[in-house]
Amino acid sequence: MDFQVGFNIALGLAAFLGGYVLKSISENLRSLQVADVVLTDKVQKIEVLVAGEYVKHSDLAKLSNALFTKLDKISDKLDTKMDKP
């Protein structure tokens, strides 16, 4: 076997192995892209769920009014107790 035949065989094996590696990388990349799409959909659903659970302005106003009313009552009671001898 002369040098040219050996070189052709070595080059053929290198090309075959290189093609196999590239094919494997390509398949893994495709599977990662599919997983990325699935995860993106899940994150979008979570974002919509969280955005729907914010406190409404009217609910916050009702709660703060009730809270301040209660605090005013407590303050009035403390003021009457301080006035007593």
Secondary structure, 3 states (H helix, E strand, C coil): CCHHHHHHHHHHHHHHHHHHHHHHHHHHHHHHHHHHHHHHHHHHHHHHHHHCCCCCHHHHHHHHHHHHHHHHHHHHHHHHHHHCC
